[in-house]
Amino acid sequence: MSAKKRLGALAAATALATAALGLAAPAPAAAAPVAFDNGQTITDTSGNLMHAHGGGMLKVGGTYYLVGEQRDGYLFDQVSMYSSTDLVNWTFRNDILSAESDPELSPANIERPKVIYNARTGKYVLWAHKENGVDYGDAEVAVAVSDTVAGDYDYRGSFRPLGYDSRDMTLFVDTDGEAYLISAADVNYDLNVYRLTDDYLGIEELVHVFDGYHREAPAVFQRNGVYFLVTSGATGWNANQTQYATTTNFPEGAWSGWSNAGNATTFGSQPTFVTTVTGTAGTSYLYMGDRWGPQWGGKPMDSEYVWLPIAFPSNTSMSLTWYSTLNIDAAAGTVQGVVGTEDGSPYATKFVNANSGRCIDVPGGSGTDGTLLIQYGCWNGAPQAFTFDPVYPGSKVGAIANTATGKCWDVLDQSTAPGAAVGQWGCWAGGNQRFALRAAANGNHLIVAQHSGLCLEVAGSSTANSAAIVQNTCTGAANQQWDVTGL
């Protein structure tokens, strides 16, 4: 008897014995959680980079489908669709919409695509933010439809919903089958909530306006009868503080005020979607964010994925904690974070000039906006202690805030001119408050203002106390080199 037949006979005999004794057959071993490497690009099962930025997710049967942007530089190339059963290993399925799908789409910007299923019509419907590829003056939504989730979508055109401008957007289907578009309007100062028509292809009515809050990148989910609207501030590609509002009466409200989730840059990400992961052990809620490449001088195609389990301190509150690894068991419905060496937290540091040996200082620890930064003899005082808040954990690009005042370094008046003064201002995540730490000679760093490309230096190569800190053309001279302690 062959080894295979002996094993088969042994298994059969064991099964017969188990049945004879009235014992239950042993349960199959549970699948192990799969590790998700957070804050990275994702490679699909064919070994290619996955491009599903600004995306959304839906589940069909036991399979998750992730749809998102693929760009040619900054312009629309495709809306790409990927599938997975474990939320970690993704297989490319199709470019469901492309620049060749319609003359209107070449050139174009197609951003934040979302797909929902209409149970009434049996159709899959895609909505996205659409621009003309030249400027952002269109501010429209685009609509396409397919009979299958990963098929070629038939482009139905673009329009402004009820005449309102529309930029960052998402879709949400409530438990009663009603579908909604939530989009940034009034040049991103408002968020409008629209009810869709029964076929999900048009707008039925405007049902709520978040007026004047300057929020974008919306994502909506419902948990235990509470609806959460997750948003970012409007600071372009630069990440900022995620905030959310809640209601038990979607969408009309009353809505709560805005509350913070995550740190000041949401760990270098901007929200795009919240996925509900339901399985045998319960339900988890997965925050999905984009760590946009232009934050560090890259392109949208360089962007990375930040996915985080959402915690709920109460039924009407949520929180986000950085984890470098997630253990995801999609069958069980569990998403557990694993703390790594990168925690995304700001860290205290000093900036010592290589030419003078003096430290960057906020004179007198003043909390006044516009206070000019100077150099001064180093001492262990809070006016010389700063926190570097990276746009994502481990990045050398970020905001720099004084521990005494809480104000951020700021190239004043957003000037791009050589010699412009550097001071402090209330933190707002603008490009003139983002600085790159670039390696220089002798283990030092150059500090490069991201909006201007100029380097911070001690004016005039002075070695005296109170000399001003300014930006200037990068030369690598000693007065532009900084020993950055604590990195």
C-alpha positions in Angstrom: 0.0 0.0 0.0 1.4 3.4 -0.9 2.0 6.1 1.7 -0.8 8.2 0.3 -3.3 5.2 0.5 -2.1 4.4 4.1 -2.8 8.0 5.1 -6.2 7.9 3.5 -7.1 4.6 5.2 -5.9 6.0 8.6 -8.1 9.1 8.1 -11.1 7.0 7.2 -10.6 4.7 10.2 -10.3 7.7 12.5 -13.5 9.1 11.2 -15.3 5.8 11.7 -14.0 5.5 15.2 -15.0 9.0 16.0 -18.5 8.4 14.7 -18.8 5.1 16.6 -17.9 6.8 19.9 -20.4 9.6 19.3 -17.7 12.2 19.3 -17.8 15.4 17.2 -15.2 15.6 14.4 -12.5 18.0 15.2 -13.1 21.5 13.9 -10.8 22.7 11.0 -8.0 24.9 12.1 -8.8 28.6 12.0 -7.0 30.6 9.4 -4.2 32.7 10.9 -4.4 36.5 10.7 -2.4 38.0 7.8 0.1 40.8 8.5 -0.4 44.1 6.7 2.7 46.3 6.5 1.4 49.8 7.2 2.4 53.1 5.7 3.9 51.5 2.6 3.1 51.0 -1.1 1.3 47.7 -1.8 2.5 45.1 -4.4 -0.3 43.1 -6.0 -0.2 39.3 -6.4 1.5 39.8 -9.9 4.4 41.8 -8.3 3.2 45.2 -9.6 2.6 48.2 -7.5 -1.1 48.6 -6.6 -2.6 51.9 -7.6 -5.9 52.4 -5.8 -5.4 55.9 -4.3 -8.3 58.0 -3.1 -10.2 54.8 -3.3 -13.2 53.0 -1.8 -14.1 49.4 -1.0 -17.1 47.2 -1.3 -17.7 43.5 -0.5 -19.3 41.1 -2.9 -19.9 37.7 -1.3 -16.7 36.8 0.5 -14.5 39.1 -1.7 -13.4 42.6 -1.1 -13.0 44.9 -4.1 -10.8 48.0 -3.8 -11.2 50.7 -6.5 -9.0 53.8 -6.8 -7.0 56.3 -8.9 -4.1 55.4 -11.2 -2.5 58.5 -12.7 -0.1 59.4 -15.5 1.8 62.1 -13.6 -1.0 64.2 -12.2 -3.5 63.4 -14.9 -6.1 60.6 -15.0 -5.0 57.3 -16.6 -7.3 54.6 -15.2 -9.6 53.8 -12.4 -8.3 50.4 -11.3 -10.0 47.5 -9.5 -8.3 44.9 -7.2 -9.8 42.1 -5.2 -8.9 40.2 -2.0 -10.4 37.8 0.4 -8.0 38.7 3.3 -7.6 42.5 2.8 -3.8 42.0 2.5 -3.1 40.1 -0.7 -4.6 42.0 -3.6 -5.1 40.8 -7.2 -5.5 43.2 -10.1 -8.9 42.6 -11.8 -9.4 45.4 -14.4 -9.0 49.0 -15.3 -12.7 49.6 -15.1 -12.6 53.2 -16.5 -9.7 54.8 -18.5 -8.8 57.9 -20.4 -9.9 56.1 -23.5 -13.4 55.3 -22.2 -14.8 58.7 -23.5 -13.3 61.8 -25.2 -14.3 63.8 -22.2 -11.7 61.9 -20.1 -8.6 62.7 -22.1 -7.3 64.9 -20.6 -9.0 64.8 -17.2 -8.6 64.4 -13.5 -10.7 61.6 -12.1 -10.3 61.5 -8.3 -11.7 59.7 -5.3 -13.7 57.0 -7.3 -16.2 55.0 -5.3 -18.4 52.1 -6.4 -21.7 51.0 -4.9 -24.2 48.3 -5.7 -27.8 49.0 -6.5 -29.9 46.0 -5.4 -33.0 47.4 -7.2 -31.3 47.5 -10.6 -28.6 44.9 -10.2 -26.0 47.5 -11.4 -22.7 48.6 -10.0 -22.4 52.4 -10.1 -19.2 54.5 -10.0 -19.1 58.1 -9.0 -15.9 60.3 -8.9 -14.7 63.9 -8.8 -14.0 65.1 -12.4 -11.9 67.9 -13.7 -10.8 68.9 -17.2 -7.1 68.1 -16.8 -6.1 71.7 -17.2 -7.4 73.4 -14.1 -9.8 72.7 -11.2 -12.6 74.9 -12.7 -15.0 72.1 -13.6 -15.7 70.8 -10.1 -18.1 68.1 -11.3 -19.0 64.6 -10.5 -18.6 61.8 -13.1 -20.9 58.7 -13.3 -20.4 55.3 -14.9 -22.2 51.9 -14.6 -21.5 48.2 -15.1 -23.4 44.9 -14.8 -20.5 43.3 -13.0 -18.3 44.7 -10.2 -15.0 44.4 -12.1 -16.3 44.8 -15.6 -15.8 47.7 -18.0 -17.9 50.6 -16.8 -20.0 52.6 -19.2 -19.3 56.3 -18.8 -22.5 58.3 -18.4 -21.0 61.8 -18.3 -20.3 64.5 -15.7 -22.2 67.4 -14.1 -22.4 69.7 -11.1 -24.9 68.2 -8.6 -27.9 70.6 -8.6 -25.6 73.2 -9.9 -23.2 73.2 -6.9 -19.4 72.8 -7.4 -18.2 69.4 -6.2 -14.7 68.3 -5.4 -13.6 65.6 -2.9 -16.5 63.2 -2.5 -17.7 59.8 -1.2 -20.8 57.6 -1.5 -22.7 56.0 1.3 -25.6 53.4 1.1 -27.7 53.3 4.2 -29.4 50.2 5.7 -32.7 51.1 3.9 -31.0 51.1 0.5 -31.0 54.9 0.1 -27.7 56.2 -1.3 -26.0 59.5 -0.7 -23.3 61.6 -2.3 -21.2 63.7 0.2 -19.0 66.2 -1.6 -17.0 69.4 -0.9 -18.7 72.5 -2.3 -18.3 76.2 -2.3 -14.6 75.8 -3.1 -14.2 73.3 -0.3 -15.7 75.5 2.4 -18.9 73.5 2.6 -19.8 69.8 2.6 -23.1 69.0 0.8 -25.0 65.8 1.4 -27.3 64.7 -1.5 -29.8 61.9 -1.8 -29.3 59.9 -5.0 -32.1 58.8 -7.3 -33.4 55.3 -7.0 -31.1 54.1 -9.8 -28.1 55.8 -8.1 -27.3 57.6 -11.4 -28.5 61.1 -10.5 -29.3 63.5 -7.7 -32.7 63.5 -6.0 -32.2 66.4 -3.6 -29.8 68.3 -1.3 -30.6 67.1 2.2 -27.9 68.7 4.4 -25.1 71.3 4.3 -22.1 71.6 6.6 -21.7 75.3 6.0 -18.3 77.0 6.2 -16.2 74.3 8.0 -13.6 74.0 5.2 -13.5 70.2 5.4 -12.9 67.7 2.6 -12.0 64.0 2.0 -15.2 62.7 3.5 -15.9 59.1 4.6 -19.1 57.9 6.2 -19.8 54.7 8.2 -22.5 53.6 10.7 -22.0 51.7 13.9 -24.6 50.8 16.5 -27.1 53.4 15.1 -24.5 56.2 15.2 -23.3 57.7 11.9 -19.7 59.0 11.7 -18.6 61.5 9.1 -14.8 61.5 8.9 -13.0 64.4 7.1 -9.7 66.2 6.7 -8.9 69.8 6.5 -8.3 71.5 3.2 -4.5 71.8 2.9 -3.8 70.4 -0.6 -1.5 67.3 -0.7 -0.3 68.0 2.9 -1.7 65.9 5.6 -3.5 67.5 8.5 -5.7 66.7 11.5 -8.6 64.4 10.8 -11.9 65.4 12.4 -15.2 63.7 12.6 -18.8 64.5 13.5 -21.7 62.1 14.5 -25.4 61.9 14.4 -28.1 59.3 15.1 -30.3 60.9 12.4 -28.5 60.6 9.1 -28.2 62.9 7.2 -30.3 65.7 8.5 -28.9 65.6 12.0 -28.6 67.1 14.6 -24.9 66.6 14.1 -22.3 66.9 16.9 -19.4 69.3 16.7 -16.1 68.3 15.2 -13.7 66.1 17.2 -10.0 65.2 16.5 -8.9 61.6 15.6 -5.2 60.7 15.3 -2.3 63.1 15.6 -1.8 66.5 13.9 -1.1 64.9 10.5 -3.2 61.8 11.0 0.2 60.0 10.7 0.8 61.6 7.3 -2.5 60.5 5.7 -5.7 61.9 4.4 -8.9 59.8 4.9 -10.5 58.2 1.8 -12.8 55.4 3.2 -13.8 53.4 6.2 -14.3 49.7 5.6 -16.5 47.5 7.8 -14.9 44.1 8.3 -17.5 41.6 9.6 -16.8 37.9 10.5 -17.4 35.1 12.9 -15.9 37.0 15.8 -17.5 40.3 15.3 -17.1 43.5 13.3 -14.1 45.8 13.0 -13.9 49.2 11.3 -10.8 50.0 9.2 -9.7 53.6 8.5 -8.2 53.9 5.1 -6.0 56.9 4.2 -3.6 58.1 1.5 -0.1 59.2 2.3 0.2 61.4 -0.7 3.5 61.4 -2.6 3.6 65.1 -3.3 4.1 65.7 0.5 7.7 64.7 0.1 8.3 65.8 -3.5 7.0 62.7 -5.2 3.9 62.2 -7.4 0.5 60.8 -6.7 1.6 57.4 -8.0 4.3 57.3 -5.2 1.6 57.5 -2.6 1.4 55.0 0.3 -1.5 53.4 2.2 -2.2 54.1 5.9 -4.8 51.7 7.3 -5.7 51.8 11.0 -8.2 50.0 13.2 -10.7 52.4 14.6 -11.2 52.3 18.4 -14.4 53.5 20.1 -14.0 55.0 23.6 -17.7 55.5 23.6 -20.6 54.8 21.3 -20.3 58.3 19.8 -16.6 58.8 19.8 -13.7 57.2 17.8 -9.9 57.3 18.0 -6.9 56.4 15.8 -3.6 55.0 17.0 -0.5 54.5 14.8 0.5 50.8 14.3 3.3 49.8 12.0 1.7 46.4 11.4 -1.9 45.2 11.4 -2.9 41.6 11.9 -6.1 41.2 9.8 -8.4 38.2 10.0 -11.1 39.0 7.5 -13.0 35.7 8.2 -13.2 36.5 11.9 -13.8 40.2 11.4 -10.8 41.3 13.5 -8.1 43.9 12.8 -5.5 44.2 15.5 -2.6 46.7 15.6 0.9 45.8 16.4 3.2 48.6 17.9 6.5 48.8 16.1 9.6 51.0 16.3 7.9 53.9 14.4 5.1 55.4 16.5 4.5 58.6 14.5 5.0 60.7 17.6 6.7 64.1 17.5 10.1 64.1 19.3 12.0 66.8 21.1 15.1 68.2 19.4 17.5 71.1 19.2 18.9 72.7 16.0 22.6 73.7 16.5 24.2 75.8 13.8 27.5 74.3 12.5 29.1 77.7 11.9 28.3 79.4 15.3 27.5 76.5 17.6 24.4 78.4 18.7 20.8 77.0 18.8 17.6 78.1 17.1 15.6 80.0 19.7 12.2 81.6 20.2 13.2 84.8 22.0 11.8 85.0 25.5 9.6 82.0 24.8 7.1 84.4 23.2 3.8 82.9 22.1 3.0 85.7 19.6 2.4 84.9 16.0 5.1 86.3 13.8 7.9 86.2 16.4 11.2 85.9 14.5 13.4 82.9 15.1 17.0 83.7 16.2 20.1 81.9 17.2 21.3 82.0 20.8 23.7 80.3 23.1 22.4 76.8 23.7 20.8 76.1 27.1 18.3 73.6 28.4 15.3 75.8 28.0 11.9 75.2 26.3 12.4 78.1 23.9 15.1 76.0 22.2 13.3 72.7 22.4 11.2 71.7 19.4 9.1 68.8 18.2 9.5 67.5 14.7 6.1 66.1 13.5 6.8 64.1 10.3 4.2 63.8 7.6 4.4 60.1 8.2 6.4 58.0 10.7 10.1 57.9 9.8 9.8 60.7 7.2 12.4 63.6 7.2 9.7 66.0 6.0 7.4 67.6 8.6 6.3 70.5 10.7 8.5 71.9 13.6 6.8 73.3 16.7 8.2 74.9 19.8 7.5 73.1 23.0 7.1 76.3 24.9 4.6 78.0 22.6 3.1 75.2 20.5 3.6 77.4 17.4 5.2 76.1 14.2 8.2 77.4 12.2 6.8 79.5 9.4 8.4 81.3 6.4 6.5 84.5 7.0 4.0 85.7 4.4 4.6 82.4 2.5 7.5 84.3 0.9 9.6 82.4 -1.7 12.3 85.1 -1.8 15.9 84.6 -0.6 16.5 86.4 2.7 12.9 86.1 3.8 12.5 85.9 7.6 11.5 82.7 9.4 9.3 83.0 12.5 6.6 81.1 14.3 2.9 81.0 13.6 -0.1 78.9 14.6 0.3 75.5 13.0 -1.9 75.1 9.9 0.0 72.5 7.7 0.8 74.9 4.9 3.8 74.4 2.6 5.6 77.3 4.3 5.4 75.3 7.5 6.8 72.1 6.0 10.5 71.5 6.1 12.7 68.7 4.8 15.8 67.6 6.7 18.4 66.7 4.1 21.7 65.0 4.9 24.7 67.3 4.7 28.4 67.1 5.6 29.7 65.8 8.9 26.4 64.2 9.9 24.6 67.6 9.8 21.4 68.5 8.0 20.1 71.2 5.6 16.6 72.4 6.5 14.7 73.0 3.3 11.4 75.0 3.2 9.1 72.9 1.0 7.2 75.8 -0.6 10.3 77.6 -1.8 13.1 75.0 -2.0 15.4 77.4 -0.1 17.5 76.5 2.9 17.4 77.9 6.4 20.5 79.7 7.5 21.9 82.2 10.0 21.8 85.5 8.3 25.2 86.9 7.2 27.0 83.8 8.7 26.9 85.7 12.0 28.2 84.0 15.1 26.5 86.5 17.5 23.5 86.0 19.7 20.1 87.1 18.3 21.2 86.8 14.6 18.1 86.1 12.5 17.1 82.8 10.9 16.2 83.3 7.2 15.8 81.2 4.1 18.3 81.5 1.2 19.6 79.7 -1.9 21.0 76.3 -0.8 24.8 76.2 -0.9 25.6 73.8 1.9 27.8 76.4 3.6 28.4 76.0 7.3 25.8 78.6 8.3 23.2 76.4 6.5 24.3 73.2 8.3 22.5 72.1 11.4 23.3 69.4 14.0 19.8 68.1 14.7 19.8 66.4 18.1 17.2 63.7 18.9 16.8 62.4 15.4 
